[in-house]
């Protein structure tokens, strides 16, 4: 009875968050860009929060993290950016090693928060699979954005775990996001799934996406070493937003595609210590949109950032429904 009441309450909160996170109307700058020859794009990204929904003390003593602070930074970027669209991207490992709120709701509270903040894309991390397919399938169903996993299917049924890709509009520019995952071989749920080779999956998928979109972004959960290898081997990728190895890549790293195109590779550390940001300019030449420049940076999520009051209240409501406060994660 207790758990039935808990998940009923969470269902009501999730329903509210899904309504809140509906696709926004095009920004004025997006409409203006349609008449020009260049379009600016902004990508905000996080990875490997591991259930750190609340602020905590880092090993070096800094007061960091928290989704309410993240919300402040996201809203600030949306308000000040001159980009045709600001995309919000999660590269995975939201659930594993989570705090009390994460564990008690099996990640349902986390999805509600992600919906509240308006995440567009979420590639599944290996930690998302630890609770098994039925729980993960429920969480994917609750997520308002696109849950990506191009190289993972259910072993017995061959059912796709997530979408292989999604194409989103930014003014006149179409941006394709594809997702690549990695699963922990020693995990009990590993044999429930089939995991195809990430590079082979990208090599088959990207040429098809190039026919449909102007900018190609890989959102991956397997480490920057593989992001750079794929970016250097598969023609047509513009940006790789990565995770899993918890790397703090302040200005990103680079790979060269077979034709010499620059592929920016980014990752934003761990446990919500940073919000990653990529600013990209796309220029139309001979009727084709091409990336002309891109840059990366990391924005600290620390005590200097004032928590967003609405998000803090939303998380408090989730905590009240679950009976668990989002204390520091394990």
For each residue, the residues with C-beta under 8 A, 3 or more apart:
1: 4 5
2: 5 6
3: 6 7
4: 1 7 8
5: 1 2 8 9
6: 2 3 9 10 104 105 321 322 323
7: 3 4 10 11 105 108
8: 4 5 11 12
9: 5 6 12 13 321 322
10: 6 7 13 14 105 108 109 112 318 321 322
11: 7 8 14 15
12: 8 9 15 16
13: 9 10 16 17 112 314 317 318 321
14: 10 11 17 18 108 111 112 115 142
15: 11 12 18 19
16: 12 13 19 20
17: 13 14 20 21 112 113 115 116 144 314
18: 14 15 21 115 142 144
19: 15 16 22
20: 16 17 115 116
21: 17 18 115 116 117 118 144 145
22: 19 144
23:
24: 27 118
25:
26: 30 31 171
27: 24 30 31 84 85
28: 31 32
29: 32 33 82 83 84 171
30: 26 27 33 34 84 85 170 171
31: 26 27 28 34 171
32: 28 29 35 36 171
33: 29 30 36 38 39 40 84 171 172 173
34: 30 31 171 172
35: 32
36: 32 33 39
37: 283 284
38: 33 281 282 283 284 292
39: 33 36 84 170 171 172 173 281 282 289
40: 33 81 82 83 84 279 280 281 282
41: 83 84 85 87 170 173 175 215 279 280 281 282
42: 77 81 83 85 86 87 277 278 279 280
43: 86 87 89 217 239 241 276 277 278 280
44: 73 74 77 86 87 88 89 275 276 277
45: 88 89 90 91 219 241 266 268 275 276 277 278
46: 49 70 89 90 91 268 272 274 275 276
47: 90 91 92 93 125 221 241 242 243 244 246 267 268 269 270 276
48: 91 92 93 125 243 244 246 269 270 271
49: 46 52 53 65 93 94 270 271 272
50: 93 94 95 96 97 98 127 270 271 329
51: 94 95 96 97 98 99 101 102 103 110 329
52: 49 56 65 66 98 99 271 272 328 329
53: 49 66 67 98 99 101 102 109 110 113 315 326 329
54: 65 66 67 99 101 315 325 326 327 328
55: 63 64 65 66 69 303 307
56: 52 63 64 65 66 271 328 329
57: 61 62 63 64 328
58: 61 62 63 64 65 271 273
59:
60:
61: 57 58
62: 57 58 273 302 303
63: 55 56 57 58 302 303
64: 55 56 57 58 271 272 273 300 301 302 303
65: 49 52 54 55 56 58 69 271 272 273 301
66: 52 53 54 55 56 69 70 272 301 307
67: 53 54 70 71 113 117 272 311 315
68: 71 72 307 308 309 311 312 315
69: 55 65 66 72 73 301 302 305 306 307 308
70: 46 66 67 73 74 117 272 275 301
71: 67 68 74 75 116 117 307 308 310 311
72: 68 69 75 76 305 306 307 308
73: 44 69 70 76 77 275 299 301 305
74: 44 70 71 77 78 88 117 118 275
75: 71 72 78 79 308
76: 72 73 79 80
77: 42 44 73 74 80 81 86 277
78: 74 75 81 86
79: 75 76
80: 76 77
81: 40 42 77 78 86
82: 29 40
83: 29 40 41 42 86 170 279
84: 27 29 30 33 39 40 41 170 171 172 173
85: 27 30 41 42 168 169 170 171 175
86: 42 43 44 77 78 81 83
87: 41 42 43 44 120 121 168 170 175
88: 44 45 74 117 118 119 120 121
89: 43 44 45 46 119 120 121 122 177 217 219 241
90: 45 46 47 94 114 119 121 122 123
91: 45 46 47 48 123 125 219 220 221 241 242 243 267
92: 47 48 122 123 124 125 126 127 128 181 221 243 244
93: 47 48 49 50 96 125 126 127 128 221 243 244
94: 49 50 51 90 98 102 107 110 114 122 125 127 128
95: 50 51 98 102 106 107 110 127 128 130 131 139
96: 50 51 93 125 126 127 128 130
97: 50 51 127 329 330
98: 50 51 52 53 94 95 101 102 103 107 110 329 330
99: 51 52 53 54 102 103 326 327 328 329 330
100: 103 104 324 325 326 327
101: 51 53 54 98 104 105 109 110 315 318 319 322 324 325 326
102: 51 53 94 95 98 99 105 107 109 110 326 329
103: 51 98 99 100 106 324
104: 6 100 101 109 322 323 324
105: 6 7 10 101 102 108 109 110 318 322 324
106: 95 103 131 135 138 139
107: 94 95 98 102 110 111 128 131 135 139
108: 7 10 14 105 111 112 138 139 142
109: 10 53 101 102 104 105 112 113 315 318 319 322
110: 51 53 94 95 98 101 102 105 107 113 114 139
111: 14 107 108 114 115 139 142 143
112: 10 13 14 17 108 109 115 116 142 314 318
113: 17 53 67 109 110 116 117 311 314 315 318
114: 90 94 110 111 117 119 122 143 145
115: 14 17 18 20 21 111 112 118 119 142 143 144 145
116: 17 20 21 71 112 113 311 314
117: 21 67 70 71 74 88 113 114 311
118: 21 24 74 88 115 144 145
119: 88 89 90 114 115 122 143 144 145
120: 87 88 89 145 146 166 168 177
121: 87 88 89 90 145 146 148 166 177 179 219
122: 89 90 92 94 114 119 143 145 146 147 148
123: 90 91 92 147 148 149 162 179 180 181 219 220 221 243
124: 92 128 129 136 140 147 148 149 152 161 162 179 181 221
125: 47 48 91 92 93 94 96 128 181 221 243 244
126: 92 93 96 129 130 181 182 183 184 187 221 244
127: 50 92 93 94 95 96 97 130
128: 92 93 94 95 96 107 124 125 136 139
129: 124 126 132 133 136 183 184 187 189 190 192 193
130: 95 96 126 127 184 187 189
131: 95 106 107 135 136 189
132: 129 135 136 189 192
133: 129 136 137 154 161 189 192 193
134: 137 138
135: 106 107 131 132 138 139
136: 124 128 129 131 132 133 139 140 161
137: 133 134 140 141
138: 106 108 134 135 141 142
139: 95 106 107 108 110 111 128 135 136 142 143
140: 124 136 137 143 147 161 162
141: 137 138
142: 14 18 108 111 112 115 138 139
143: 111 114 115 119 122 139 140 147
144: 17 18 21 22 115 118 119
145: 21 114 115 118 119 120 121 122
146: 120 121 122 162 163 166 177
147: 122 123 124 140 143 162 163 179
148: 121 122 123 124 162 163 164 165 166 177 178 179 219
149: 123 124 152 160 161 162 163 164 179 180 181
150: 162 163 164 165 178 179 180 201 202 205
151: 180 181 195 196 197 198 201
152: 124 149 160 161 162 181 183 193 194 195 196
153: 158 159 160 161 193 194 196
154: 133 157 158 159 160 161 192 193 194
155: 191 192 193 194
156: 192
157: 154
158: 153 154 194
159: 153 154
160: 149 152 153 154 163 164
161: 124 133 136 140 149 152 153 154 181 193
162: 123 124 140 146 147 148 149 150 152 179
163: 146 147 148 149 150 160 166 179
164: 148 149 150 160 178 179 205
165: 148 150 176 177 178 179 205 209
166: 120 121 146 148 163 176 177
167: 174 175 176 177 209 212 213
168: 85 87 120 174 175 177
169: 85 173 174 175
170: 30 39 41 83 84 85 87 173 174 175
171: 26 29 30 31 32 33 34 39 84 85
172: 33 34 39 84 289
173: 33 39 41 84 169 170 214 215 282 289
174: 167 168 169 170 212 213 214 215
175: 41 85 87 167 168 169 170 213 214 215 217
176: 165 166 167 209 212 213 215 216 217
177: 89 120 121 146 148 165 166 167 168 217 218 219
178: 148 150 164 165 202 205 206 209 216 217 218 219
179: 121 123 124 147 148 149 150 162 163 164 165 218 219 220 221
180: 123 149 150 151 198 201 202 218 219 220 221 222 230
181: 92 123 124 125 126 149 151 152 161 195 198 220 221 222
182: 126 195 198 221 222 223 244
183: 126 129 152 187 189 190 193 195
184: 126 129 130 187 190
185: 190
186: 190
187: 126 129 130 183 184 190
188:
189: 129 130 131 132 133 183 192 193
190: 129 183 184 185 186 187 193
191: 155
192: 129 132 133 154 155 156 189
193: 129 133 152 153 154 155 161 183 189 190
194: 152 153 154 155 158
195: 151 152 181 182 183
196: 151 152 153 200 201
197: 151 200 201
198: 151 180 181 182 201 202 220 222 226 230
199: 202 203 226 229 230 233 234
200: 196 197 203 204
201: 150 151 180 196 197 198 204 205
202: 150 178 180 198 199 205 206 218 230 234 237
203: 199 200 206 207 233 234
204: 200 201 207 208
205: 150 164 165 178 201 202 208 209
206: 178 202 203 209 210 216 234 235 236 237
207: 203 204 210 211 235 236
208: 204 205 211 212
209: 165 167 176 178 205 206 212 213 216 236
210: 206 207 213 216 236
211: 207 208
212: 167 174 176 208 209
213: 167 174 175 176 209 210 216
214: 173 174 175 282 288 289 290
215: 41 173 174 175 176 238 239 280 282 289 291
216: 176 178 206 209 210 213 236 237 238 239
217: 43 89 175 176 177 178 237 238 239 240 241
218: 177 178 179 180 202 227 230 231 237 239 240 241
219: 45 89 91 121 123 148 177 178 179 180 241 242
220: 91 123 179 180 181 198 226 227 230 240 241 242 243 244
221: 47 91 92 93 123 124 125 126 179 180 181 182 242 243 244
222: 180 181 182 198 226 227 242 243 244
223: 182 226 227 242 244 245
224: 227 228 240 242 245 247 249 253 265 267
225: 228 229 245
226: 198 199 220 222 223 229 230
227: 218 220 222 223 224 230 231 240 242 255 265
228: 224 225 231 232 240 253 254 255 263 265
229: 199 225 226 232 233 255
230: 180 198 199 202 218 220 226 227 233 234 237 240
231: 218 227 228 234 237 240 255 257 263 265
232: 228 229 255 256 257 258 263
233: 199 203 229 230 258
234: 199 202 203 206 230 231 237 257
235: 206 207 257 258 259 261
236: 206 207 209 210 216 257
237: 202 206 216 217 218 230 231 234 240 257 263
238: 215 216 217 261 263 264 280 291 294
239: 43 215 216 217 218 263 264 265 266 278 280 294
240: 217 218 220 224 227 228 230 231 237 255 263 264 265 266
241: 43 45 47 89 91 217 218 219 220 266 267 276 278
242: 47 91 219 220 221 222 223 224 227 245 247 265 266 267
243: 47 48 91 92 93 123 125 220 221 222 267
244: 47 48 92 93 125 126 182 220 221 222 223
245: 223 224 225 242 267
246: 47 48 267 269 270
247: 224 242 267 269
248: 267 268 269 273 274 298
249: 224 252 253 265 266 267 268 296 298
250: 296 297 298
251: 295 296 297
252: 249 264 265 266 278 295 296
253: 224 228 249 264 265 266
254: 228 262 263 264 265
255: 227 228 229 231 232 240 262 263 265
256: 232 260 261 262 263
257: 231 232 234 235 236 237 260 261 262 263
258: 232 233 235
259: 235
260: 256 257
261: 235 238 256 257
262: 254 255 256 257 294
263: 228 231 232 237 238 239 240 254 255 256 257
264: 238 239 240 252 253 254 278 294 296
265: 224 227 228 231 239 240 242 249 252 253 254 255
266: 45 239 240 241 242 249 252 253 276 278 296
267: 47 91 224 241 242 243 245 246 247 248 249 276
268: 45 46 47 248 249 274 275 276 298
269: 47 48 246 247 248 273 274 298
270: 47 48 49 50 246 273
271: 48 49 50 52 56 58 64 65 329
272: 46 49 52 64 65 66 67 70 301
273: 58 62 64 65 248 269 270 300 301 302
274: 46 248 268 269 298 299 300 301
275: 44 45 46 70 73 74 268 298 299 301
276: 43 44 45 46 47 241 266 267 268 296 297 298 299
277: 42 43 44 45 77 296 297 298 299
278: 42 43 45 239 241 252 264 266 294 295 296
279: 40 41 42 83 294 295
280: 40 41 42 43 215 238 239 291 293 294
281: 38 39 40 41 291 292 293 294
282: 38 39 40 41 173 214 215 289 290 291 292
283: 37 38 289 290 291 292
284: 37 38 287 288 289 290
285: 288 290
286:
287: 284
288: 214 284 285
289: 39 172 173 214 215 282 283 284
290: 214 282 283 284 285
291: 215 238 280 281 282 283 294
292: 38 281 282 283
293: 280 281
294: 238 239 262 264 278 279 280 281 291
295: 251 252 278 279
296: 249 250 251 252 264 266 276 277 278
297: 250 251 276 277
298: 248 249 250 268 269 274 275 276 277
299: 73 274 275 276 277
300: 64 273 274 304 305
301: 64 65 66 69 70 73 272 273 274 275 305
302: 62 63 64 69 273 305
303: 55 62 63 64
304: 300
305: 69 72 73 300 301 302
306: 69 72
307: 55 66 68 69 71 72 311 312
308: 68 69 71 72 75 311 312
309: 68 312 313
310: 71 313 314
311: 67 68 71 113 116 117 307 308 314 315
312: 68 307 308 309 315 316
313: 309 310 316 317
314: 13 17 112 113 116 310 311 317 318
315: 53 54 67 68 101 109 113 311 312 318 319 326
316: 312 313 319 320
317: 13 313 314 320 321
318: 10 13 101 105 109 112 113 314 315 321 322
319: 101 109 315 316 322 323 324 325 326
320: 316 317 323
321: 6 9 10 13 317 318
322: 6 9 10 101 104 105 109 318 319
323: 6 104 319 320
324: 100 101 103 104 105 319 327
325: 54 100 101 319
326: 53 54 99 100 101 102 315 319
327: 54 99 100 324
328: 52 54 56 57 99
329: 50 51 52 53 56 97 98 99 102 271
330: 97 98 99
